[in-house]
Amino acid sequence: MGRYGSLDYPKLTKGGFLLGLTLFLAGAIGGAFAPAVLGSTPGWLSTVFVDMEAVGILLGLLSPIVFGVVLPLTE
């Protein structure tokens, strides 16, 4: 058994990337279509969509690096 227990690195890598992709797409689609559906988007909702895009990008980029490269190398 490794230092971090029995982590399934490929599953964590794929799951983290897909979660980041989902957050990014939800933020982008919400930001694009919310004004058309709601008429005018409140400021807090625009902030939520932009934050979803930013967190999605970070999670999608960092998840493969952390769970696919760094943690397996430290075992």
C-alpha positions as CSV (number, residue, x, y, z in Angstrom):
1,M,0.0,0.0,0.0
2,G,1.3,3.4,-0.9
3,R,1.7,6.5,1.2
4,Y,-1.8,7.9,0.4
5,G,-3.7,4.6,0.9
6,S,-5.4,2.9,-2.0
7,L,-6.2,5.9,-4.2
8,D,-7.4,5.1,-7.7
9,Y,-5.4,7.8,-9.6
10,P,-6.8,7.2,-13.1
11,K,-10.4,7.4,-11.8
12,L,-9.6,10.6,-9.8
13,T,-7.9,12.2,-12.8
14,K,-10.8,11.5,-15.2
15,G,-13.4,12.5,-12.6
16,G,-11.7,15.7,-11.8
17,F,-11.2,16.6,-15.4
18,L,-14.8,15.8,-16.3
19,L,-16.0,17.8,-13.2
20,G,-14.0,20.8,-14.4
21,L,-15.3,20.5,-17.9
22,T,-18.8,20.3,-16.7
23,L,-18.4,23.4,-14.5
24,F,-16.9,25.3,-17.4
25,L,-19.6,24.3,-19.8
26,A,-22.4,25.1,-17.3
27,G,-20.9,28.5,-16.6
28,A,-20.4,29.3,-20.3
29,I,-23.8,28.1,-21.4
30,G,-25.5,29.8,-18.4
31,G,-23.7,33.0,-19.1
32,A,-24.6,33.0,-22.7
33,F,-28.3,32.0,-22.4
34,A,-29.4,33.4,-19.1
35,P,-29.9,36.9,-20.5
36,A,-32.0,35.6,-23.3
37,V,-34.2,33.5,-20.9
38,L,-34.4,35.9,-17.9
39,G,-34.4,39.2,-19.8
40,S,-31.7,40.7,-17.7
41,T,-29.2,38.8,-15.6
42,P,-28.7,40.0,-11.9
43,G,-25.1,40.8,-11.0
44,W,-24.8,37.9,-8.6
45,L,-25.8,35.4,-11.2
46,S,-23.3,36.7,-13.7
47,T,-20.6,36.4,-11.0
48,V,-21.6,32.8,-10.3
49,F,-21.3,31.9,-14.0
50,V,-17.9,33.6,-14.4
51,D,-16.7,31.9,-11.2
52,M,-18.0,28.5,-12.5
53,E,-16.0,29.0,-15.7
54,A,-12.8,30.0,-13.7
55,V,-13.0,27.1,-11.3
56,G,-13.8,24.7,-14.1
57,I,-10.7,25.7,-16.0
58,L,-8.5,25.4,-12.9
59,L,-9.9,22.1,-11.9
60,G,-9.7,20.7,-15.5
61,L,-6.1,21.7,-15.8
62,L,-4.8,20.9,-12.3
63,S,-6.6,17.6,-11.8
64,P,-4.5,15.7,-14.4
65,I,-1.3,17.3,-13.2
66,V,-2.0,16.5,-9.5
67,F,-3.6,13.1,-9.7
68,G,-2.0,11.9,-12.9
69,V,1.6,13.1,-12.5
70,V,2.5,14.4,-9.0
71,L,0.8,12.1,-6.6
72,P,1.8,8.8,-8.4
73,L,5.4,10.0,-8.5
74,T,5.4,10.6,-4.8
75,E,4.3,7.0,-4.0
